Amino acid sequence: MRRDMGQDQVGFVAGGVGACSFTGSAAPLRLAAERKCQSKVQMTIAPEQKILKTPVPGLSVNNDGNVWVPQRARPRRNRKTEGMRSLVRENIVGPQNLVYPLFVHTKDYNEDIESMPGCERHSVDSVMKEVKFAHSLGVNQFILFPKIPEGLKSNTADECYNPDGLVPQLVSRLKHSFPDISVWTDVALDPYSDQGHDGIVSSDNRGDGGKGRILNDETIEQLCRQSICQARAGSDVLGPSDMMDGRVGAIRDALDAEGFTDVSICSYTAKYASAFYGPFRDALDSAPRESSNAPQNKKTYQMDPANSRYESMRMLDRAD
């Protein structure tokens, strides 16, 4: 539309997006034209006017006229907000899920572990303080690893089931002071062995490299005695780490026969003869002794790292 009024010109184009132009000095006429132009532009973008599209083959339209892919299961419903995501989260790791390992010795002071920077062997009193502090932060599980004085060690590791020994006495004290925590204890002979092995060493030379053999069944008998001793002291979870064949089932039977049916077992299923255990053995003084008749490594009972597939699954299947 266009009207000529001498020097005063008013023009607008309506339809589509719309555009307006004004020249001249006739203010009232210009304002009226602006209103008409705005009205025309608003009409072209009114919300009730919808752009019609050709539907994509195979898709549907819902009652609101929006595209709809029919499906009842929509997993994204559980991901739409942080509240929903946290509600259905399967794995949540917090302090209550952690097990705090504590190295302990009979000395009345703490001692740094050189091969494990930042870690130390605690005195009994220090363990009590550490447990109290960690428990206040929400940690409820603690496992004890002892360093035993050399004079108490032997090939048969009899100190491991001494009720007056370091571990049973500390377990009793912890359970008395903190009855709502769970105390875990390591079940193995190496901290108590003067050979530095997880099992009793034979006196013959028929083992690997012409050394003594690690006696499987005789060792299991000692492990059962150790387990019963720890259960009597109040241990909640026993952790066999020795890798003797058949020890878990034997320990379970021994505990049940003594009435400790509620004591749990959490054992190593696949434990490898790995150099990564070096610092740990240093912390417990439990490495094989060079001067003994025992093998200089633990390869005759711990697993070959090269067998990480079939043998590990086989060990899992026969964990007893």
N, C-alpha and C positions, 0 to 999 in steps of 0.2 A: 504494500500500500504506500502511496506517495502523494503528498499534497504540496503544491507550490504556493507559497505566500510571500512573494517578493524575496527579500533577503532572509526571511524566516522560513526554514525548511525543517520539516519533521518527517522522519521515515523509520519504518521498522519492518523487519522480516520475521514472520512467525512460522512455526512448523520446523520440525527437526529440533535443533538445539535452540535456535533463536538468536537474533542479534539486533541491537538498537543503535541509532545514531541521531544526534540532534545538533542543529546549528541555528543561530539567530538569538534574539533576545526576548522572545515571548515566553516569559517564565510560566504563566498558567498553562499555556498550551503544551509546553515542554513537560511539565509535571504530569498532565493528563496522559500524554503519550507514554511516559515512563511507566505509569500504572498499567496501561494496556499491554505494553511490551512484557512487563513482569508477569502479568496474568497469562499471556500466551506461552511464555517460557515455562511457567509452573505447570501448565496443562500438559506440556510435552513430557514431563518427568514425574507426573503424579504417581504415587506408590501403588495405586490400584491397577495401573497399566503394567502388564507383564509381557516380557519378550517370550514368544513361543519358540521352542526348539523342537527339532525332530528327534524323537526318542532313539537312544542307541539300541540296536537290536539285542534282545536278551535281557534288558533291564526293565524294571517296572516303575510305576509311579504310585506313591502312597496317597492317602486321603487328602493330604495337604497339597498335592500336586508336585511334590519333590521326588527326585529320583530315589529309588529304593531297590536294594539288592536283598531279596527275601532270604533271611537266615535267622534262626532262633538263637543260636549260640554266637555271642559277640564278646570274646575275651577282653576286648578293650574297655568294657564296662568296669572291670576291676582295676583299670589303670588310669581312670579319668582324673582322679585327684590324689594328693598325697595321703589323705585320710583313707581312701580305698586301698591304695597300694600298701600302706602300712598294715591294714587290716588283714590282707591275704598273703603277706610276706612269709615265705616258707622258712627261710633261714635268717635268724637274727643272732648275731654274736655280741654278747655283753659280758660283763665281769662274772656273771653267774655261770657262764659256759667255759670258763678257763680253769685249768688245773695249775697251781703254782708249785713248781719244783723247788725244794729247799735242801741244800747240802748242809749237813750237820756233822760236827765232830765232838769229841769229849773235852776239848780244851775250853777254858773259860773266857776266851776272846775270839773275835772273828779273824779270819785269815783269807787274804786275797787268793784267788785261783788264777795263776799267771796265764794259763792257756785259755782262760775264759774272762776276758776283760769286763769289769763291771759286776762280776759274780764273786761270791765269797762263801767260805765254809762258816756256818753260824755256830755259835755256842748254843746250848740249850735255852738259856735266858733270851738270847737274841732271836731265836726261832719264835718264842712266845710273843715277843714284841712285834715281830714281822707279821705273824699271823693275825694279831689283833688289829694292826694297821690295815692290812690287805682286806680283812673281813669287813672293816668299816667302809671300804670302797665297793663292797658287793661280791668279793671273791669268797667262795664257799668251799673250794676243793684244794687240798694241799697234799703233795706227795713228798715223802722223805727219802733222801739218799745219804747213807752214812759213810764216813771215813773211819774205819776201825783201827785202833792202835795195833802196831805190828805184833806185839806180844800176845794178842788174843787170836791171831790167825793160825789156821792149820789146814792141812790138805782136805780134811773132812768138814771143815768150816762149822764146827760144833757151836761156836759162839752165836751163830745165826738164830738159834732157838733158845738162847739163854733169856729167861723171863726178866732177869735183872739187867739185861743189856741195854745199850743206848737206845735202840729203836723202840722196843716194847715200853720202856719207861717214859720216853717222850710221847709216844702215842697215848698212853694213859693220862699223862698230864694235859695234853691238848684236849682230849675228849672231856676231861673234868672241867677245864676252864672255858671251853667253847663247845658245848654239847650239840649245837646245831650245825657245825661244820662237818664235812666228810674228810676223813684222813685216809690217804692212800699210802701203801707201803710197797716197796720193791721186793720181789721174791727172786733171789739169785744168790749164789754162793760167792761170787767173785770179790765182793768187799771183805769177805771173811776168810778168803783163801790165801795161803802163803805161796800158792802157785800162780795166782793172778788169773784163775780160770773160773768159769761158771759151773764147773763140775769137778768131781773127784778125779784125780789123775792116778792112773794105774802105776804100779812099780816096775812093770816090764818095759821093754823097748819095742813093742809091736805096733806102735802108733805111727802116725804120719811123720816122715823124716827120721824114723828110728827113735822117736820119743815115746813117752807114755801115752796111753789112750785116755780119753775123757769117758768115764764110765757112766752110761746113760741111766740105767735103772737104779743103781746105788745112789746116784745124785738125786733122782726123784724122791727117794725115801727121805733124804735130808730136806728137800724142798717142802715136802708134806709136813715135816716137823716144824719148819720155819713158818709155814702158813698158819698152822694151828696156834703157834705161839703169838703171832701177830694178831690173829682174830681174838684170842683171849685178852689181849691188851686193849682191844677196842677198835682195831682197824676196820674201816668200812669197805674198802676196795683193795684187793690184792693184785699186784701187777707182776706176774711171772715174766722175766726178761731173759731167761737162760737158754731157751731154744732146745731143751731136751725133748725127744720124741715121747709123746703121751703124757706130759706132765700136767696139762690142764685138767684132763679127766681124772687123774689120780688125786690132784689137789681138791677138786670138787667133791670126790667121794670121801676124802679124809675130813674135809670140813663138815659135810653133812653127817658123817658118823659121829662127830663130836657135838652136833647140835647147832652148828653155825650155818644154817641153811639160808640166812638172810645176808651173809657176807658175799659181796660181789667179786667177780674175777674179771680183770681187764688185761689180757695178756698180749705180748708181742705175737703176732701171727707170722709175719715175714720180717725177720731181722737179718740184715746183711752184714757180712764181714767187711766192714767199711772203715776207712781211715777217718771218717767223720766222727767216729766215736773216740778218737784220740783225746780231745780235751775232757770229755766226760770221764774217761778212765783215769785221767790225771787228777780230776777232782776227787775221785773215790780211791785213788791209789790201787786200781784194780787191773792194771795191764799185766799180761803174761811176764813172768820173771825169766830173765835171760839165763840165770844160773841154775834153774830148776830142770827137772827131767821132763817138764811139760812142753808141748808144742809152743812155738814162739808166736802163734797167732790163734785165732778162734774159728778157723775155716772148717774144722771138722764138725761143727755144730751150727754155726751161723751160716746163712745162705750165701751162695755165689752171686754177686751183683749182676753177672751176665745172665742169670736165670730170672728175669723180672716178669716173665709172662706166665708160662705154664706151671712152673714149680711154685710160684707164689700163690696161684689160684688153688693148686693142690693142697698147699699148707692151710689155706683158708677153709677148704672143704673138710679137712680133718683136724680142725683146731683143737680137738680134745687130745 
